[in-house]
Amino acid sequence: MRATAGWVGIVLLLLCTSSWALWGCERAPEGPVTAPEARGGGDEAPVAGDRGEAPAQPPDATPEGAAPEVEAAPEGEAPPARLVAIGDLHGDLEATRAVFRLVGAIDEADRWIGGPLVVVQTGDQLDRGDGEIQILDLLDRIKLQAGQAGGALVVLNGNHEIMNAQGDMRYVTPAGFAAFDELSNLDLTHPEVQRHPEEHRARVAAFRPGEPFARRLAERDLIAVIGGTAFAHGGILPEHVDYGVDRINAESRRWLKGEQAELPPSLAGEGSPIWMRRYSDEDEEPEPDCAALGQTLDKLGARRMVVGHTVQEGGISASCGGRIWRIDVGLSRHYGGKPQALEIAGDAVQIIE
């Protein structure tokens, strides 16, 4: 789709509805945690962590007496003429530049040249690499330029963005901590900051909910549906749709802004849209849950889903008859992958490499 008011509506609304299920977690141990290197594109889902526990039992998906928040997908909205999805970036600025250039989004000077192109980045810009601040700055800058050119850049949060906001810094590099040392106006005296090693405190303070970098993350959603394609870092389940996608997105934004103290259950546990692997991890799920995927897509009025989070060692892969696409290719230096992206043009889906 070209630069139309209809497209702007899709981007701003970012999604029909939803429902989640993230179940019980215990409080994380005090202090920094040393964990073995996680497999796949993420890590084991942390317990509830620094800002409150998820309930021991799942809350009711819908308040008593209320109908589920399920809306029909907008009718009459043409999909973007060209829609591109990019997976996990993990602190590698050069790999980020390379994949955005690969898809024709930016030039050698990092300026948007994509015109009406729509790009979705499915989360995990942070951790494992040294170029995180530069990546966040680049994405913010080209998002503005894309909008001015009639295109769009939609950036989602993944589990590593939420981990940083929780104060879980297990996957930060030494340079990733040092990059925050010169920032001003950070509250280094807060008790949650003070319990971390001194050399970690500036970064912890910057990402604490309500503080500058958490507020930057609060500008993003967890889930988006654009032109008949649903996007999330880990995946979307029928329960998420029933609960309300808009509601999940709003709760995550409020928490990151510091407007609610407790971590939303939709951000914690193996069932979360940022943590689940039921469609992507062959070690845990030899066969993806195509039945749950089909129910989810039917509820969303979408044709396919695109997820990151779990590295696909052979490159971008599809399953369930092309209804699920896994796009985390480990393109960062940490994993040693090569840039790939997924292009969707109407009903045609192809891998760009």
VEXPA-561956 format. One record per residue (C-alpha): residue number from 1; x, y, z. Coordinates in steps of 0.001 Angstrom, whole numbers. Layout:
BEGIN
  num        x        y        z
  NUM        X        Y        Z
...
end
This chain:
BEGIN
  num        x        y        z
    1        0        0        0
    2     1108     3515     -725
    3     1089     6463     1662
    4    -2577     6517     2635
    5    -4531     7502     5672
    6    -5697     3879     5819
    7    -2142     2648     6339
    8    -1515     5238     9021
    9    -4610     3944    10766
   10    -3304      413    10711
   11       23     1429    12205
   12    -1525     3603    14900
   13    -4148     1090    15911
   14    -1661    -1806    15718
   15    -4024    -4605    16167
   16    -7449    -6020    16628
   17    -7446    -7531    20083
   18    -6051   -10161    22222
   19    -5653   -12345    25178
   20    -2762   -13962    26929
   21    -1887   -16517    29424
   22     1317   -16226    31358
   23     1386   -18277    34332
   24     2824   -18348    37808
   25     6290   -17204    38615
   26     8334   -16959    41775
   27    10361   -13922    42732
   28    13787   -13776    41132
   29    16821   -14068    43412
   30    18176   -10797    44723
   31    21196    -9404    42963
   32    22609   -10097    39532
   33    22105   -13607    38226
   34    24708   -15605    36382
   35    23051   -17926    33922
   36    24405   -20376    31361
   37    24231   -19251    27758
   38    20703   -19835    26573
   39    19912   -21787    23478
   40    17936   -20365    20625
   41    17239   -16708    20190
   42    16451   -15989    23805
   43    16826   -17291    27298
   44    14754   -19194    29742
   45    11875   -16985    30806
   46    12878   -15277    34024
   47    10734   -15432    37094
   48     8715   -12349    37828
   49    11753   -10311    38697
   50    12371    -6882    40062
   51     8979    -5226    39861
   52     6479    -7612    41413
   53     5428   -11192    40914
   54     3003   -12658    38437
   55       42   -14236    40205
   56      486   -17852    41277
   57    -2696   -18749    39414
   58    -3690   -17294    36050
   59    -6198   -14479    36393
   60    -9476   -14712    34559
   61    -8912   -13773    30949
   62   -12080   -11666    30921
   63   -13537    -9746    33875
   64   -16721   -11298    35218
   65   -19747   -10281    33232
   66   -17709    -8654    30470
   67   -17496    -9820    26883
   68   -14067   -10588    25411
   69   -12466    -7665    23581
   70   -12551    -9124    20084
   71   -12848    -6795    17122
   72   -13084    -7683    13474
   73   -10085    -6897    11358
   74   -10567    -3606     9503
   75   -12264    -4017     6162
   76   -11302    -2105     3077
   77    -7742    -1448     4256
   78    -5298    -2347     1529
   79    -2122    -4047     2771
   80     1180    -2299     2171
   81     2441    -2852    -1364
   82     5674    -4095      195
   83     5998    -5261     3788
   84     9330    -6470     5202
   85    10023    -8185     8527
   86    13423    -8193    10271
   87    14289   -10366    13269
   88    16528   -10075    16347
   89    19378    -7533    16189
   90    21082    -8059    19557
   91    23346    -5062    19809
   92    25091    -5453    16442
   93    24961    -2051    14760
   94    26734    -3114    11576
   95    24460    -6126    11102
   96    21465    -3855    11705
   97    22643    -1420     9049
   98    23369    -4290     6677
   99    19919    -5845     6894
  100    18124    -2493     6538
  101    20231    -1779     3454
  102    19589    -5284     2145
  103    15844    -4650     2048
  104    16206    -1202      474
  105    15149      733     3557
  106    18259     2908     4075
  107    21248     4081     2064
  108    24941     4080     2956
  109    24415     7235     5035
  110    21637     5522     7048
  111    18916     7689     5498
  112    15495     6231     4666
  113    15160     5516      951
  114    12309     3017     1157
  115     9519     5431      231
  116     6233     3663     1083
  117     8004      517     2303
  118     6746     -808     5651
  119     9307    -2559     7881
  120     8507    -4469    11074
  121    11337    -5310    13464
  122    10140    -8031    15823
  123    12128    -7109    18945
  124    15388    -7904    20738
  125    17475    -4927    19794
  126    19246    -5153    23173
  127    21891    -7392    24804
  128    24716    -9584    23495
  129    26371    -6731    21553
  130    27964    -3319    22081
  131    25937    -1119    19710
  132    22600     -959    21510
  133    22253     2805    22012
  134    23298     3430    18412
  135    20717      893    17218
  136    17941     2531    19245
  137    18967     5935    17880
  138    19076     4631    14301
  139    15646     3033    14576
  140    14115     6189    16070
  141    15640     8334    13346
  142    14619     6227    10367
  143    11156     5656    11836
  144    10610     9415    11621
  145    12043     9581     8104
  146     9910     6624     6963
  147     6741     8322     8150
  148     7683    11502     6311
  149     8210     9484     3119
  150     4866     7692     3313
  151     6282     4440     4694
  152     6624     3115     8211
  153     8976     1393    10612
  154     7180     -580    13319
  155     9499    -1671    16140
  156     8253    -4206    18686
  157     9629    -5082    22104
  158    11061    -8526    22703
  159    11983   -10393    25855
  160    15390    -8705    26084
  161    13878    -5222    26164
  162    11592    -6288    29017
  163    14462    -8048    30829
  164    16440    -4805    30831
  165    13450    -2929    32243
  166    13259    -5595    34973
  167    16906    -5035    35848
  168    17903    -8437    34433
  169    21309    -7625    32942
  170    22668   -11148    32478
  171    23269   -10729    28750
  172    24789    -7243    28685
  173    28365    -6878    27466
  174    30957    -4816    29413
  175    30747    -2122    26731
  176    26968    -2267    27020
  177    27258    -1206    30658
  178    29960     1392    30034
  179    27887     3106    27326
  180    25524     4428    30025
  181    28136     5782    32404
  182    28103     9322    31014
  183    24329     9753    30987
  184    22990    12431    33315
  185    19759    12796    35291
  186    19663     9132    36332
  187    18509     8143    39806
  188    21412     6015    40988
  189    20171     6062    44587
  190    17009     4043    44056
  191    17049      797    46112
  192    16500    -1358    43024
  193    19520      280    41405
  194    21703      112    44509
  195    21449    -3657    44786
  196    23365    -4026    41495
  197    27156    -3777    41155
  198    28317     -189    40848
  199    29459     -602    37252
  200    25955    -1753    36276
  201    23940      940    38012
  202    23769     3605    35300
  203    22277     1161    32819
  204    19894     -304    35395
  205    18737     3212    36295
  206    18258     4177    32636
  207    16011     1187    31905
  208    14040     1154    35161
  209    10317     1698    34396
  210     9534     5399    34224
  211    13144     6319    33433
  212    14491     7566    30075
  213    15262     4362    28224
  214    12224     2494    29550
  215    10097     5372    28330
  216    11650     4955    24896
  217    10661     1298    24953
  218     7151     2337    26020
  219     6665     3819    22549
  220     6525      275    21127
  221     3964    -2505    21241
  222     4351    -6235    21786
  223     1988    -7309    19015
  224     1022    -5818    15661
  225    -1222    -6880    12785
  226     -535    -5220     9454
  227    -2059    -6101     6110
  228    -3221    -9561     7179
  229       50   -10529     8884
  230      423   -10773    12669
  231     3777    -9984    14268
  232     5160   -10731    17739
  233     8530   -11561    19183
  234     7627   -15006    20531
  235     4135   -15581    19207
  236      434   -15066    19785
  237    -2003   -17599    21219
  238    -5819   -17689    21128
  239    -5852   -16632    24810
  240    -3955   -13470    23936
  241    -6559   -12500    21367
  242    -9397   -13192    23780
  243    -7748   -11080    26466
  244    -7230    -8221    24041
  245    -4161    -7362    21991
  246    -4761    -3671    22549
  247    -5003    -4403    26256
  248    -1684    -6308    26275
  249       17    -3483    24403
  250    -1459     -846    26707
  251     -443    -2719    29872
  252     3135    -3091    28696
  253     3328      609    27839
  254     1950     1646    31225
  255     4413     -575    33079
  256     7388      716    31101
  257     6293     4293    31758
  258     6215     3552    35488
  259     2478     4085    35648
  260     1766      667    37160
  261     4033     -987    39685
  262     3369    -4661    39049
  263     4818    -6404    36018
  264     1822    -7321    33823
  265     1362   -11092    33709
  266     1373   -10781    29917
  267     5094    -9962    30111
  268     6199   -12952    32190
  269     6301   -16705    31855
  270     6577   -19188    29026
  271     3119   -18335    27701
  272     3890   -14668    27075
  273     3928   -13189    23556
  274     7594   -12311    24151
  275     8642   -15690    25605
  276     6608   -18459    23963
  277     8207   -20887    21483
  278     5291   -23157    20560
  279     5619   -22224    16906
  280     9384   -22006    16607
  281    11472   -24258    18861
  282    11962   -27757    17516
  283    13816   -28795    20683
  284    10760   -28049    22837
  285     8075   -28603    20212
  286     9118   -31044    17452
  287     5970   -30008    15601
  288     4662   -26446    15874
  289     1184   -26087    17322
  290     -585   -25519    14025
  291    -4014   -25927    15601
  292    -3434   -23092    18087
  293    -1889   -21033    15307
  294    -4946   -21514    13107
  295    -7313   -20520    15914
  296    -5238   -17430    16629
  297    -5128   -16318    13018
  298    -8863   -16866    12647
  299    -9545   -14719    15690
  300    -7243   -11991    14377
  301    -8557   -12169    10831
  302    -4962   -12671     9694
  303    -3438   -14993     7099
  304      -29   -15603     8669
  305     2154   -14883    11700
  306     5794   -13777    11803
  307     7924   -14334    14923
  308    11530   -13984    16080
  309    13047   -15105    19414
  310    14354   -18564    18452
  311    17354   -18764    16137
  312    16712   -20717    12955
  313    20148   -22100    12215
  314    19340   -22763     8568
  315    17879   -19307     8005
  316    14297   -18087     7846
  317    11848   -20982     7968
  318     8134   -21589     7597
  319     5695   -24215     8817
  320     1975   -24964     9083
  321     1503   -24464     5360
  322     3208   -21089     5350
  323     1029   -19710     8136
  324     3988   -19264    10527
  325     7321   -17718     9563
  326    10340   -17761    11934
  327    12727   -14896    11135
  328    15363   -14860    13893
  329    18401   -15907    11877
  330    21021   -14993    14489
  331    22271   -12168    12289
  332    24277   -10518    15079
  333    27976   -11127    15605
  334    27152   -13033    18796
  335    25474   -15802    16789
  336    27494   -15462    13596
  337    24524   -15529    11247
  338    24042   -13571     8066
  339    21415   -10928     7292
  340    18088   -12166     6002
  341    14631   -10635     5972
  342    11135   -11662     4972
  343     9250    -9779     2250
  344     5466    -9902     1933
  345     3850    -8446    -1181
  346      188    -9338    -1390
  347      -14   -13124    -1146
  348     3614   -13592    -2191
  349     6124   -14226      590
  350     9835   -14504      -97
  351    13158   -14484     1746
  352    15584   -11660     1011
  353    19261   -12491     1420
end
